[in-house]
Amino acid sequence: MVSVRPRRMLWTALALLTVFIVLALGVLAAPDSPWTQGLDDAWRRAVGVGPESWLPGTAVAQMFQHLGQLPGAVLMFLVLPLTLVVLGRWRSALFVIAVQLAGPGLLSQLTKNLIDRPRPAADAGLFGPLVQVDHGSFPSGHSVSMAALIITVLALIPASAVWARRAWIVLGVLLAVGMVWQRTLINAHWFSDTCAGLIGGTAVALLLWWAFLPWLRCDQARRVWFLRR
């Protein structure tokens, strides 16, 4: 039987990608002070902290910090794909790697280099980034990675596991909000950078979910090798 891809998923992904592109063009038009700057400044005054704050050092904040760095990359590029291969889900493993290459890899880094928006800097009693950062504030690579992780795991959960999907969606929303909080708490990004990162990461992951859907369904329809008779 031919596996049908839902058009709604495709159009949603394309719509989100369009929103991301529009946001990117808006920042590109004035990287030093885009149209979101008023909101970004207000959010930074309300959420951003200085080096004397204990919040960035908490376990929760550090978890979000590391998920967007080497530990998160190892999890999504090595641990999860290798686990899927061991379980006989090589198609799903390819999907996971493809999302990582297209989202946190291509989309995030290409946009950062094209737009090169300045990071928040110490000004008028406010602090700059509390961690070492590279150039290019738009979009937040951590947010792109988080959105990619959320959609990737959701795609790996079979559609028949309704409650598991619902539980993951709730957790995913909390993770997304948490990443926005952590990146702006330490002044590593502007608020709009994090929102755009979530939108862009979701768009790319959804688009690849749609493309890989027949393979993912094939994997989910088969029992793992060690449960077969």
N, C-alpha and C positions, 0 to 999 in steps of 0.2 A: 504494500500500500504506500502511495506517495505521501510523504510528510509535508504538510502544508504549513508555511510560515505565516503567522498572523500579520496582516498589513498594519494593524494598529501599533505593533511594536516598532515596525520600520518607520512609520510616520512620526511616532513619538521621538525616536532617536534623531531623525532628521530635523524635527522642530527644535529639539534641545540643542543640536549642533548649530542651527541657525541663530538661536539666542546667544550661544557662546561667541559666534563670529561677530554678531552685532555688538556685544559687549567689548570684544577685543578691538574692533574698529573704533569704538567710542573712546577707548583708552589710548589707542594709537594716535588719534587726532590731537591729543594733548597729554602725553605721558606724565608730565610733571603735575598736572592739575586737571584730571578728566572730570566729566560731568558728575561722577559719583563722589567727588572729593568732599563735599559737604557732609554727606552721610558717613564717609570713611573717617573724617576728622571727629565727628560726634561719637562714633563707635569707639575710636581709639581713646578718647578722653574718658569714656565710661568703663572700658574693659582693660586697656593696656596698663601694665604695671612696670615698676622699676626693679633694679637688681636687689633691692632690700626686701622685696616680697617673697614669701615662702611658697606661694602658689605654683610657680613654675617647677619647683622641685618635688612636688607631690607625685605619688605613683601614677595617678591618673594622667596628669600632664605629661609625665615622662613616657607613658605608654603611647600617647599620641605622637610625641616627638619621634620615638624610635620606629613607629609603624611606617612613617614616611621616609625612613633612612635605610641603612643597611639591613637591620633585622627584618623590616617589612619586605625588602627586596628579596632576601633569602627565603622568606616564607612563601612569597608568591612566585618566584622564579625557580626555586629548587624544591622546597619541602612539599608544597601542595602538588605540583606537577609530578614529582617522583612518587608520591603517595598514590595519586590517581593511576599512574602507570603500573605500579605494583598491584593495584586492585583490578587491572585489566581495562582501565578507562583511558586509553591513550588519546582518544579523540578529545575528551574533556581536558586532558593535560595540554593539548595543543591550543585549545580555546583559552585556557588560563594564561599561557605564555603570550598568545596573540594580543590579548587585552592589555597585558603589561607593556608590551612593545609599542602598541598603538596609543595608549593613554598616557601613563606616567613617562613613557619614553618619547614618542614622536610628538603628540599633541602638546604636552607640557613644555618640553624643551624648545620646540620650534617656536611656539608662541612667546615664550620668555625672551628668546633671542631676537625675534622680530619687533617686539614692542619695547622691551627693556625699560619697564616702568621702575622708577626709583623706589627703594624700600622706605618704610617710615624711618625718619631720622630724629635725633634729639633736637627738640625745638619747643620753646615757650613752656619749659618745665616738664615736657614729655620726653620719654626715653626712646631710643632706637632699639633695634633687635637685640635681645638678650642672649642670642646664640649666634654662632658664625654662619653667615648666609652668603650665597653667591649673588650674581647680578640678576636683575629681572624679578620684579615682584608679582607680575601678572602673567599667568594665573598662579595660585598656590599649588605647587607640586604635591605637597602633602594632601591637599584636598582632592586633587585629581586621583591620587593613589587610593584614598579612602573610598571615593565613589566607585572606583574600579573594583576594589575589594568587595564592597557591599553587593554590587550587581553580579560579580563573578560567583560569589557564594550562593546568591539567590538562584542563579541559573543552574547551579549544580544540584540544587534540591529538587527532586522530582515533583511534577505538578500534582501528583496524587497525595503528596505529603502537605496537605493544606495548612495544618496547624504549625508545622515546622516553618513553612514559608511565612506565615503571618507573624510568628515569633521573631524570625530573622528580620522582617521588615521593621518591626518595632525597635529591635536592637540596632538595626542599620540607621534608623533616624537618629537615635541617641548618639551613635558613633559619628555621624555626619555633623550634628550640632556640636559635639565635643571637639571635633577637629577644628571647626570654625572658632570655637572658644580658645583653644590652645594656641593656634597660630596668631590670633590677634592679642591674646594675653601677653605674649612675649614680644609683641611688636615686630614679628617677622614678616607680616603681611597686612595689607589693608583689608577691611571687611569685604569689599567688592572682589578682591583677589580670591578670597576663600569661596565665596558664592559661585564665582565663575568657574573655579576649579571643580566644585561639585557638579555643576551643570555639564562642563566639558567631559569630565570623567564618566559621568552617567551616560552621556550621549554616545561616546565611543564604545563603552561596554555593552550598551543596549544594541547598538548596530552590529557588533560582533556576535552577540547572543543570537540575534535574528539570523545572521549568516551561518552560524554553527548549529542552529537548532536541530536540524535532522540528525547530525552526528551526536549531539547531546542526548536526544531521545533514544537513539540507538544504544548508547552506553547505559542509559537508565533502564532500558527494557531488559538488559542482560544481567543475570546474577553474577556477583563477583566470583572469580575462579575458585576460591577455596570453599564456597558454599554449593558448588555444583556436585552432582553425584556422578 
